[in-house]
Structure formats: structure tokens, C-alpha cells
Amino acid sequence: LCSNFLQEHQQSSKTKITTTTQESMMQQSKMVSQIEQCIVATATHIASANDAQKSNNTLIATFLDADMSILGRVAAKYDNYAGCIRKEYEFVERNMYCEKRAEILESFLPLEGSGGGI
């Protein structure tokens, strides 16, 4: 009787831990996927923000808003951020980096006559 009880308890514990582990792994996988989507969305900020807005994807919309908020920070904080971005792209020759970075920043400005941002 005691042996049967122990075996049933062990099997129940094994089932619980297996289920919990599988659920946790699925949640982690979903979270990683969401993070990847947010990071990829920064490559095409405006188009991604428009898509997120149209599809009610509040996670990506909020992430992009937070990412862009650095542009409104005090100069010292922005300078620190810009330095980190430059380090990320240190493999790119300086003149090319500056040219492309300016293009990216200018793309965030509202178009003349558009009535504002995104």
C-alpha cells in the first residue's frame, strides 16, 4: 500500500514538473519571439509603427515609442545613446556611418505638409 502510494506520488510529481517545464519553455519561446519582433521593427521604424498601429500590436507600438523617446531627452543622455549606437556599428567606416545615421534621423522628421508624425 505504501509502495503504491509512493509510486503514484512520484508519477504525479513527475507529470507536474514536466507540464510546468513545458509551459515555462513555451512562455519563454513566445517572449523571445516577441523581443525579436520588437528589435526587427526598429529597422523600419515608421513603417513598423504604422503596421503596429493598424494591427493593434501595442507591444511593438510601445517599444518603438520608447525607442524613439531618446530623441527628446537632454543632450547628455542622447549623446551617451548615440555613442552606444556608434559602438554597435563601429565596423562601418566613420563617414559612411555619419551619412547613413543622418539619413535615418532625417527619416523620422515629419514630411512637409504631412500634418505631423506617424
N, C-alpha and C positions, 0 to 999 in steps of 0.2 A: 504494500500500500504506500509506504513512504517512498519507495523507489519510483513508483508510477507518478506520484506527486512531483518529485524532483525532476523527472524527465519532462513532464508536462510544463512545469515552470520554466525549465531551461529552453524548451521549444518555444514557449510564449515569449520569453525574453529575447531569443534569437530573432523571432519574427518581428518584434517591436523595434529592435535595433536595426534590422535590415530595412524595414519600412522607413524609419526615421532617417537613416543614412541616405536612402534613395531619394526621399523628399528633399532633404538638405542639398544633395547634389543637383537635383533639378532646379531648385531655387537659385543655387549658385550659378548654374549654367545660364539661367534666364537673366540673372543680374549681369553676368559677364557680357552677354549678348546686348543688353540694354546699354551698358557702358561703351561697348564697341560702336553701337549705332550713334551714340552721342558724339564720340570722338570723330567718327567719319563725317558727321553732319557739319563739323566745323570747317571742313574743306570747301564747302559751298554754302557759307553762312546764310545768305539772303534767300537762295532757292530752298535750302533746308528749312529755314524759319517759315517761309510761305507754305511749304508742304506740311510742316508740323501744325501750323495753324489750321489749314484746310482739313487735316485728318484728326484734329483734336488731340494730337500727341503732346500732352502737357509736359512730359518728361523732357523731350528734345527741345521744345519751345523754351522751357525754363532753363535748361542747360545752356542753350545758345544765348539767352538773355544774360545769364550770369557771366558767361564767357565774354560777352561784349561790354559788360559793366566796367571793365578795367579802363575802357576808353574815357570814362567820365571821372576817374579817380584823380587824386592830386598827382602832380608831375613826378614826385619821387617814387610813388608806387607804380606808376606807369613805366617809368624808366627801369625799375627793377624787373618788371614783367617783360619789357622789350628786350632787356639783357638776357633773360632766360630763353626767350624765343630765338634770339640770335645764337645762343649756345646750342639750341636744338638743331639749328641749320648752319652750324659752323663749317660744314663740309662744302657749303656754297660760297663761291668767291664773293668778296665783300660788295663790289659794285653791282653785281647781279642780284645779290640779296637785297640791297637797298632799293634797287629799281623795282623788283617784284614785291617787296614789302610795301612800298609806296602805292603800287597798283592795288594791292589788297586793301589797304586802308582807304584809298580813294573810292573803292567799290562800295564801301559802307556809307558813303555820303549820299544823302537823298539826291535823286536826279532833279535837275532844274525843271520846275513846273510839275513835279510829280505830286506835290501836296504833302510831302513828308516821307517818312521812312516806310518800313515794311508793314 
